[in-house]
Amino acid sequence: MPELNWIPATDDETLTEYLEIAFGDDGNVYIRENINPDKVVVTTDAKWDAFVLGVKAGEFDHFVEGIED
């Protein structure tokens, strides 16, 4: 695996569990849980971009219906 700069997917410093994202020079996006850093999911930049656009468009809102902040 390439050398990666892991970015927490939260700015809430009180959380003990969260996702981390890294963008590789190889055109891949790496995703892991901070509490389990050896398990890494890899996807492409294009698929990541499509996912982010879907989130922004509300395509995944049904997964969080009824969950309170």
Helices and strands as residue ranges (DSSP letters): E 7-8, E 19-23, E 28-33, E 36-44, H 45-56, G 61-63
